[in-house]
Amino acid sequence: MLRQLPLYSCLLLSVLLLTAGCQSGQDFSSVSGQVTMDGKPLADAIVAFDPGSGNRPAIGTTDADGQYQLQYTANQMGTAPGSYTVRISSAASQGEGQPQRRSSIPTKYNEQSELTVEVTPGTNRNVNFELQSK
């Protein structure tokens, strides 16, 4: 048993180092703001901060007042500091068997987004987007 103690110690140390590395991860910044369309709050919109390069976007959904807060995963709010293309699309759900409704949000804010933002370390409040329907 005493001979195996160094082996067990090495295994335990390896497991501890691996789990510590997984938990430290990158720092996340909180991001919140309001989305308006033609000066009015835009409810039920999906706000996605896309970092590009095939990386996972952070997403928020606007409430009745157009307010959103980004969430990276179910357990992680915010997103990493950096540059993002912002895509805003309609979150209105469709009933089963109903035809697809055309989004009232112009493509320059979603598929062909012209919106960009720089997320800084810490808290990013009032990251607002004022969209125009025309």
C-alpha positions in Angstrom: 0.0 0.0 0.0 2.8 2.4 0.8 4.4 1.8 -2.5 1.2 2.9 -4.3 0.9 6.1 -2.3 3.0 8.1 -4.8 0.9 6.8 -7.6 -2.3 7.8 -5.9 -0.9 11.2 -5.0 0.0 11.8 -8.7 -3.4 10.7 -9.8 -5.1 13.0 -7.3 -2.9 15.9 -8.2 -3.7 15.4 -11.9 -7.4 15.3 -11.3 -7.3 18.5 -9.1 -5.2 20.4 -11.7 -7.6 19.4 -14.5 -10.7 20.4 -12.7 -9.2 23.7 -11.6 -8.3 24.5 -15.2 -11.8 23.7 -16.3 -13.3 26.0 -13.7 -11.0 29.0 -14.2 -12.1 29.5 -17.9 -12.3 32.9 -19.4 -13.7 36.0 -17.7 -17.2 37.0 -18.7 -18.6 40.5 -18.9 -22.2 41.3 -18.2 -24.1 42.9 -21.2 -27.5 44.5 -21.1 -29.5 47.1 -23.0 -32.6 48.0 -25.0 -33.6 47.4 -28.5 -36.0 49.8 -30.2 -37.6 49.8 -33.7 -38.6 53.3 -35.0 -38.3 54.6 -31.5 -40.5 52.0 -29.8 -39.4 49.1 -27.6 -39.0 45.9 -29.7 -40.4 43.0 -27.7 -39.7 39.3 -28.3 -36.5 39.8 -30.3 -33.5 37.6 -30.1 -30.2 39.6 -29.7 -27.1 37.5 -30.6 -23.6 38.7 -30.1 -21.6 36.6 -32.7 -17.8 36.5 -32.2 -17.3 34.9 -35.6 -14.8 32.2 -36.5 -17.5 29.6 -35.7 -17.5 30.3 -32.0 -20.7 30.2 -29.9 -22.7 33.4 -29.7 -24.1 34.9 -26.5 -27.9 35.4 -26.7 -30.6 37.4 -25.0 -34.3 37.9 -25.6 -36.0 41.2 -25.3 -38.9 41.7 -22.9 -42.0 43.9 -23.4 -39.8 47.0 -22.8 -37.2 45.9 -25.3 -34.7 45.1 -22.5 -32.3 42.2 -22.9 -29.5 40.6 -20.9 -26.9 38.4 -22.6 -26.5 34.8 -21.6 -23.7 32.5 -22.8 -25.0 29.2 -21.5 -27.7 28.1 -19.2 -25.4 28.7 -16.3 -23.2 31.5 -17.6 -24.5 35.1 -18.0 -22.7 37.6 -20.2 -20.0 37.0 -22.8 -16.2 37.3 -23.1 -14.7 40.8 -23.8 -14.1 41.4 -27.5 -15.5 42.5 -30.8 -18.9 41.1 -32.0 -21.3 41.3 -34.9 -24.8 41.8 -33.4 -27.7 40.0 -35.1 -31.2 40.9 -34.0 -34.1 38.7 -35.2 -37.7 38.0 -34.4 -38.5 35.5 -31.6 -42.2 35.3 -32.4 -43.1 31.7 -32.3 -45.2 30.0 -35.0 -48.0 27.5 -34.4 -47.5 24.0 -35.9 -48.7 23.9 -39.5 -48.8 27.7 -39.7 -47.0 29.4 -42.6 -43.7 31.1 -41.7 -44.2 34.8 -41.0 -41.9 37.3 -42.6 -39.8 39.1 -40.0 -40.4 42.8 -39.5 -36.8 43.3 -38.7 -34.7 44.2 -41.8 -31.9 41.9 -42.9 -29.3 44.6 -42.2 -29.8 43.8 -38.5 -29.7 40.0 -38.8 -28.5 37.8 -41.7 -26.6 40.7 -43.3 -26.0 42.6 -40.0 -24.2 45.9 -40.0 -24.2 46.1 -36.2 -21.0 45.8 -34.3 -20.1 46.3 -30.7 -17.0 46.1 -28.5 -17.6 44.4 -25.1 -15.2 45.6 -22.4 -14.2 43.8 -19.2 -16.7 44.2 -16.4 -20.3 45.5 -16.7 -21.6 46.8 -20.0 -24.9 48.5 -19.5 -27.0 50.5 -22.0 -25.7 48.6 -25.0 -28.7 49.8 -26.9 -29.7 49.3 -30.5 -32.0 51.7 -32.3 -33.3 50.0 -35.4 -35.2 51.5 -38.3 -37.8 49.6 -40.2 -37.0 51.4 -43.5 
